[in-house]
Amino acid sequence: MRMKTGMTQQQYQKIEAGADPRLSTLLRLLEGMDLEMMLVPRQRVQEVQALLDGTQTDPE
């Protein structure tokens, strides 16, 4: 993971142990795992989850 994130093993272990990382650190971790963070309004979470699950129905 270090090579992908640029973090030391100690930094990574602190986060795994429950440290509260800064947003920049979280974004670096996500980039290293080829993930994207997305903010979704609470009232739309079920729709987004259905889309990701492949269970979305066509709107009427």
N, C-alpha and C positions, 0 to 999 in steps of 0.2 A: 504494500500500500504506500510506503514512503516514496517510492519512485514516482508514483502517479500523483500524489498530493503535495510533495515537497515538505512533508511534516516528518519530524523525528518519531521514532517508536514511542518515546516518552510522552510526547504531545498527544499522540493517538491514544495511548493507554489512559491518560487523564480523562479524555472525553469518554472512552468506554467505561471508565469508573464512575461517571456521573458528573464530571465537570460541566459547567455551563459555558459552551463555546461562544465566541463572538460570531456575528453573522458572516463576516469575511472568512472565518475558519470553517464554518459550516458549508459555505459555498465552495471552498477549496476541496473539502471532502467529497461533496457531491460531484464536482468536476472530475475528481480522480476515479469515481465510480461510474462515470458516464451517466449521471442522473441530472435531472432538472427540477428545481423547486418551483412549485406553482401555488399561488394563493387563490383560493376559491371561496366566494361568498357562501356562508353557511347554508343559505336557502337553496344553493345549487349543488351541494356536495353529493346528494343522491344521484342527480343527473350525471355528474362527472363520473361517479363510481360505476354507474350502469354502463356508460360509454366505455370505460376501461375494461369492464367485465364482458363486454360484447353483448349485453342484454338490453341495450337501449331500443325502445320501440319508436317508430316514426311518429312525429307529432301529428295531431289531428288537424 
